[in-house]
């Protein structure tokens, strides 16, 4: 690959990362298609909290645009940001639903959690926490997130469904949607086996066309089904957070929960995605990690001002990373595509979950391969790794899986008489998780 002094080369160090402009843009497109569902899912959840839906759409898109742009241009990470799943449900259904707080007060809590994030980052405590994680747990986090992504893919495909007797069960795989997902899975897997570049996005688009042909997905019927004639307005939520209301309510426990979940969701995602993108060295050090964490902290604060639940690193970025994304140009491409989405929101809706499910499943399969690095011969290392892996999909939470891994690591080391192998930060993290679990019970 010839070196050059182009603007993109200077900004993103493409040659040093072993990538090209074409590869990065293709990776960004792949990540975008895998996570574009958030444009529709997040506003639906936030509207249940009372936030006007049009404003929720605008806030979702603008937060993704700003967050991914900063992550790309400043931190030079191939990781896109958008409002996080799980955190939006906590925001809408617990804080606003169970506790009955107004959505403006909940946005105030999001703002304060971002402030805590920023303090932990600027004091380098947050980076020290990540550096303190043992390598076996770091590998386990990658595998666990892979399992989690695959589980989401199986659900989106309709292959795994809710079962009242056994919690989950096999779906109706002979129905058109699940059947087309299976076809898309085989097509995409075949392309990947042949090392076809862009196989994930080709698989997604092919499956979308098949869904249209067989009536599973809507077909464009006119210009209004492709282009929105009026952009969604951010006005109803912009700068509407109630900071004083959040303080007066005394929601320390809510801010604590927001912070804990965000901290370890982001930590888990950064570790897994950095490992996948070869941005982590053999000692577990991640280049530009401080910039990535500051970016995430600032965008968390900004999300409260925009009018959405917490913005976080998206594990779906693994889709683009699997296609060769190594620099911030991947994230910047995602930001540009989200900005374009403000006009083409009707068209995005034509890509059904059945079409994106195969990509999520295959990305999960690629990430699970990291299990070969885990030392299962040492029970005090292998068992906590197992708990991390199994609990992420089964609790439907990256942070919870992380918590079970940390607590079991400290406990088993202590019971084995090897407590000295657990550093101070690991004990602190374990204590925080125990407190968080107790507060949620």
Secondary structure by P-SEA (a helix, b strand, c coil): ccccccccccccccccccccaaaaaaaaaaaaaaccccccaaaaaaaaacccaaaaaaaaaaaaaaaaaaaaccccccccccccaaaaaaacccccccccccaaaaaaaaaaaaaaaaaaaaaaaaaaaaaaccaaaaaaaaaaaaaaaaaaaaaaaccbbbbccccccccccccaaaaaaaaaaaaaaaaaaacccaaaaaaaaaaaaaaaaaccccccccccccccccccccccccccccaaaaaaacaaaaaaaaaaaaaaaaaaaaaaaaaaaccccccccccaaaaaaaaaaaaaaaaaaaccccccccccaaaaaaaccccaaaaaaaaaaaaacccccccccccccccaaaaaaaaaaaaaccccccccccaaaaaaaaaaaaaaaaaccaaaaaaaaaaaaaaaaaaacccccccaaaaaaaaaaaaaaaaac
